[in-house]
Amino acid sequence: MSKMMTMTLGAAAIALAIPAAVAQSPEAETAQPGATLLTVSVKGMVCDFCAQAVTKVFGRNDAVDGVHVDLDNGEIHVGLKPGMSLSDEEVETLVNKSGYAMVSLEREAL
């Protein structure tokens, strides 16, 4: 898997909410060493409001460097700051606070 993820949200790009560690674009910078990318599969996200709710809840966490919501695939891509972590339980709690249910969680060290 690439160290960067696609930043498509339907027809809208959300480049301001996505750090280089999470986004893939011609202008994207390289990921910071020691950062982690979480890919969270979620049930029920279908619209831009869903994406905003998830981005808001995850963005408040100190460990989070950036968030990208992929509505087409029902995924949340979360870039963590180097040296920071979130347990599976913490991620599930954030998903639940956003109003959704976590299906699976994958981690990738960058």
N, C-alpha and C positions, 0 to 999 in steps of 0.2 A: 504494500500500500504506500502511496506517496505520502510525503510529509505534509502536504497541503491538501485542502479539500475545496471542492467547487463551491462558489458562493452564489447559487441561484435560488431565488425565492419567488417561484412562479415567474412572472415577467419582471419583477422588481429586484434590483440589486441592493444589498444592505451593507455596502462597503464600510460605512462609518462604524458599524457595530462589530466588525470582524478584524481581528489582528492578523498579521501576516502568517502566524502559525496555523491559522484555521482556514484562510482563504487561498484560492488558487486563481491567479490572474497574471497577465504579462507583467504587471507592475509589482506583484507580490514580492516581499522581501523573504529571506530565508528564515526558518524557524529558529527560535532561541534554543541553544543547547540546554538540556535539562527540563524542557517543557514537556507537557503531556497533552495528548488529544483524546478526549472522550467522545465516543459515538454512542448516543443513547437512542434506542428505538422506542417510540412512544405511540400509544393508541389515542386517536381522537383529534389530532391537530389537522385542521382543514383550511384555515384562513389566515389572513394577515394579522387579525386580532390575536389569534392563537400564538403566532410567532412573537408578537409584541409582549404578550403575557409571559411567555417562557424567557425571552430575552431580559425582561425586567427582573424577574425573580432570580435567574442565574447571575445576572450582572451585579446584583447586590452582594454577592459572596466575594470575600477578599481573595480567595484562591483563583478566581476566574479572571482570565485575561481577555477573553472575548467569546461571543456566542454567535452561532449561525444556525438558523432553523431551515431545514430542507423539508418543506411541506409535501413535495412530490413523493419522497421516500419515507416520510414520517420519522425523521431523525433530527436530533439536536446534536450539533457538533460544538463541543466546549473545549476551548484552549485554556489550559491551566498555566499559571505563572511558573517559571522554573523553581524547582524545589518545593512547590506547593502540591497538595493532594486533596482529594475528596473521597471518602469511603463510598462503597456501593450504597450504604444506607443513607448517607448525606445526599447523594445524587437522587435517589428515589424520593427522599423527602422534598427536594427542590422541585422535582417533576410533579409530585402530588400537590404542592403549594401552588403550582402553575395551573392546576385543574386537570391534570392528565394522569395516565397510568403508564409506568415504565414496563417495557416488554423485555429489553435486553440492554446490556452495557458492554462496550468494548473499550479497551485502553491501548494507546499507542505512545510509546516514548519517542520523542523527537530529538 
